[in-house]
């Protein structure tokens, strides 16, 4: 579908279709005619990095800015692994399913494990690593050397602090790095069920990133290495991955604004309010929730006839086919979703339920 064809549709297919939060866009406009040094050496990047480290209570950390999620994942994994090492991920993990083999293209195998609602368990990770350690042929095999998680997961579910600590304990015992993908982190932080703070992530993980593209920025992700000097040559590595933005201050300006007055931790609240309303109406109208996500992604089961009708009224995400007549559909809200548009979607749900 072209943009012209979708202009009259409700937009609930993803959380990165809009531009930037007004405060972020205003900051870009205000600073537009300034001249600064390039490649992330400007004072905006320095100030943004400091604001992030303060919010994470991570004074010994190091922040680097990149442009997109897949680029960030490939950079971090490549930076922390040797060529013979691989990364453990849930089978549903973004690096395993939706990054076009980028990790493998960089020379690292993704070791996919079964999951529960998108989440890995410490037990499953431990068994996988022990199997490699106890194999006499391990020198001929890919070594599991990192665990990749996302908060929230691809299914919008959340790891608890206790779950992350258990996984970190396994990682420490086996000398694995723990990497947390935070592309949608703002929506996790805003969830009432969440008990994992930025400071918790900095304390538990070796490295994590704070998503901007899906959370109010035009583009940008902030990688937090929780200890300085964890990787030598960060700048040339970022350059090799095409992530060293010449006008790096564009990232610094945006993240500085996003971390002013707690905006990042508030920016997902409306998205969650709207998602909760959508889930409630789906349940009231007899739709089965595929997974009860506490964040901004809503997964439900629809018939082919219902989906065909919905296609003429709203954009949505098609997740998977369950059988010959039923599919899993995703609605995604975001920082810019309005209650007015949500009201219209609720009307669509009412009509769809009658089919």
KOLMITI-897492 format. One record per residue (C-alpha): z, y, x negated. Coordinates in steps of 0.5 Angstrom, whole numbers, padded with zeros to 4 digits, always signed. Example, Ala and Ser with C-alpha at 12.3 -4.5 7.8 and 13.67 -1.06 7.14 Angstrom:
BEGIN
+0016-0009-0025/+0014-0002-0027/
//
This chain:
BEGIN
+0000+0000+0000/-0002+0007-0002/+0003+0013-0002/-0001+0016+0004/+0000+0009+0008/+0007+0009+0006/+0009+0016+0008/+0011+0015+0015/+0015+0009+0013/+0023+0009+0012/+0024+0008+0005/+0029+0002+0004/+0025-0002-0001/+0029+0000-0008/+0034+0005-0011/+0029+0008-0016/+0024+0011-0011/+0026+0018-0011/+0027+0024-0016/+0033+0026-0019/+0040+0029-0016/+0039+0036-0015/+0045+0038-0020/+0041+0034-0025/+0034+0037-0023/+0037+0044-0024/+0040+0043-0031/+0033+0041-0033/+0030+0047-0030/+0036+0051-0033/+0035+0049-0040/+0027+0048-0039/+0025+0054-0044/+0030+0052-0049/+0028+0050-0056/+0032+0044-0059/+0031+0039-0065/+0028+0032-0063/+0029+0025-0062/+0036+0025-0059/+0039+0030-0065/+0040+0036-0060/+0047+0038-0058/+0046+0036-0051/+0045+0029-0053/+0051+0030-0057/+0055+0033-0052/+0053+0028-0047/+0055+0022-0051/+0062+0025-0052/+0063+0026-0045/+0061+0018-0044/+0066+0016-0049/+0071+0020-0046/+0070+0017-0039/+0070+0010-0042/+0076+0011-0046/+0072+0009-0052/+0073+0014-0058/+0071+0009-0063/+0064+0007-0059/+0057+0010-0060/+0052+0012-0055/+0045+0012-0055/+0040+0014-0050/+0033+0010-0048/+0029+0011-0042/+0028+0005-0038/+0032-0002-0036/+0027-0007-0039/+0027-0003-0046/+0034-0002-0046/+0035-0010-0045/+0030-0012-0050/+0033-0007-0055/+0040-0009-0055/+0038-0016-0055/+0034-0015-0061/+0039-0011-0065/+0045-0016-0064/+0041-0023-0065/+0038-0026-0071/+0031-0029-0070/+0034-0036-0068/+0039-0034-0063/+0038-0034-0056/+0042-0030-0050/+0045-0034-0044/+0044-0031-0037/+0044-0033-0030/+0038-0036-0027/+0037-0030-0023/+0038-0025-0029/+0034-0019-0029/+0032-0021-0036/+0030-0028-0034/+0026-0027-0028/+0024-0019-0028/+0022-0017-0035/+0015-0021-0036/+0018-0025-0041/+0020-0019-0046/+0026-0022-0049/+0022-0028-0051/+0016-0024-0053/+0021-0021-0058/+0023-0027-0061/+0029-0029-0057/+0030-0035-0052/+0033-0034-0045/+0038-0039-0044/+0039-0039-0036/+0045-0042-0033/+0046-0044-0026/+0050-0039-0022/+0054-0037-0016/+0052-0031-0012/+0049-0029-0018/+0055-0029-0023/+0056-0034-0029/+0063-0037-0030/+0067-0038-0036/+0067-0045-0035/+0059-0046-0035/+0058-0041-0041/+0063-0045-0045/+0060-0052-0043/+0053-0049-0046/+0056-0047-0052/+0060-0053-0054/+0054-0057-0052/+0050-0054-0058/+0056-0054-0063/+0057-0061-0062/+0050-0063-0062/+0048-0066-0069/+0041-0063-0069/+0043-0056-0067/+0040-0053-0073/+0033-0055-0070/+0035-0051-0064/+0036-0044-0061/+0043-0042-0062/+0047-0039-0056/+0049-0032-0059/+0050-0027-0053/+0052-0027-0046/+0048-0023-0041/+0051-0020-0035/+0049-0015-0030/+0054-0011-0026/+0053-0011-0020/+0049-0017-0020/+0042-0018-0018/+0045-0020-0011/+0049-0014-0011/+0055-0018-0012/+0061-0016-0017/+0065-0019-0023/+0072-0018-0023/+0076-0016-0029/+0079-0023-0029/+0072-0026-0029/+0070-0021-0034/+0076-0022-0039/+0075-0030-0038/+0068-0030-0040/+0070-0025-0046/+0075-0030-0048/+0070-0035-0049/+0065-0031-0052/+0071-0029-0057/+0072-0036-0058/+0065-0038-0060/+0063-0032-0063/+0058-0029-0058/+0057-0022-0056/+0058-0020-0049/+0053-0015-0046/+0053-0012-0039/+0047-0009-0036/+0049-0003-0032/+0043-0001-0029/+0046+0000-0022/+0053+0001-0025/+0054+0007-0020/+0054+0003-0014/+0059-0002-0017/+0064+0003-0019/+0064+0006-0012/+0065+0000-0008/+0072-0001-0005/+0072-0008-0008/+0071-0006-0015/+0077-0007-0020/+0072-0006-0026/+0072+0001-0029/+0068+0004-0035/+0074+0004-0039/+0075-0004-0037/+0068-0005-0039/+0069-0001-0046/+0075-0006-0047/+0072-0012-0045/+0064-0012-0047/+0061-0011-0054/+0056-0007-0051/+0054-0005-0044/+0049+0001-0041/+0050+0006-0036/+0044+0006-0031/+0041+0013-0030/+0034+0011-0027/+0037+0008-0021/+0043+0012-0020/+0041+0020-0020/+0037+0021-0026/+0029+0022-0027/+0030+0017-0032/+0034+0014-0037/+0040+0009-0039/+0046+0010-0044/+0047+0004-0048/+0055+0004-0051/+0056+0000-0057/+0064+0000-0056/+0065+0000-0064/+0061+0004-0069/+0057+0001-0074/+0056-0005-0070/+0048-0005-0072/+0045-0002-0078/+0039+0002-0077/+0040+0004-0069/+0035+0009-0069/+0029+0006-0073/+0030+0000-0068/+0030+0004-0062/+0023+0007-0065/+0020+0000-0066/+0022-0001-0058/+0018+0005-0056/+0025+0008-0054/+0026+0014-0059/+0024+0020-0054/+0021+0026-0058/+0024+0031-0053/+0030+0027-0053/+0034+0033-0050/+0031+0031-0043/+0036+0025-0043/+0042+0029-0046/+0041+0034-0041/+0041+0029-0035/+0047+0025-0038/+0051+0031-0039/+0050+0033-0032/+0051+0026-0029/+0058+0026-0033/+0060+0033-0031/+0066+0033-0026/+0066+0025-0024/+0059+0026-0021/+0057+0019-0024/+0063+0015-0021/+0062+0019-0014/+0054+0019-0014/+0054+0012-0010/+0059+0013-0005/+0053+0015+0001/+0049+0009-0001/+0055+0004+0000/+0057+0008+0007/+0049+0007+0009/+0049+0000+0006/+0055-0002+0010/+0053+0001+0017/+0046-0003+0016/+0050-0010+0014/+0054-0009+0021/+0048-0008+0025/+0045-0014+0022/+0051-0018+0024/+0052-0015+0031/+0044-0017+0032/+0045-0024+0030/+0042-0024+0023/+0044-0028+0018/+0047-0025+0012/+0044-0029+0006/+0049-0026+0001/+0055-0021+0003/+0054-0016-0002/+0059-0011-0003/+0054-0006-0006/+0048-0002-0004/+0043-0008-0003/+0043-0012+0003/+0040-0019+0004/+0039-0022+0010/+0034-0027+0014/+0028-0026+0018/+0023-0029+0021/+0016-0028+0020/+0014-0025+0026/+0020-0020+0025/+0018-0018+0018/+0011-0017+0020/+0014-0012+0025/+0018-0009+0020/+0012-0008+0015/+0010-0003+0020/+0016+0001+0020/+0020+0001+0014/+0019-0001+0006/+0023-0007+0004/+0024-0012-0001/+0021-0019+0000/+0026-0024-0004/+0024-0031-0003/+0022-0036+0003/+0027-0040+0006/+0022-0045+0010/+0016-0044+0014/+0018-0039+0018/+0024-0035+0015/+0024-0031+0009/+0030-0027+0005/+0029-0019+0006/+0033-0014+0002/+0034-0007+0004/+0037-0002-0002/+0040+0004-0001/+0041+0009-0006/+0044+0016-0008/+0039+0020-0004/+0039+0015+0002/+0041+0020+0008/+0045+0018+0015/+0039+0020+0019/+0034+0015+0016/+0040+0010+0016/+0040+0011+0024/+0033+0010+0024/+0033+0004+0021/+0039+0001+0025/+0034+0003+0031/+0029-0002+0027/+0034-0007+0027/+0035-0007+0034/+0028-0007+0036/+0027-0013+0031/+0032-0017+0034/+0029-0018+0040/+0023-0021+0037/
//
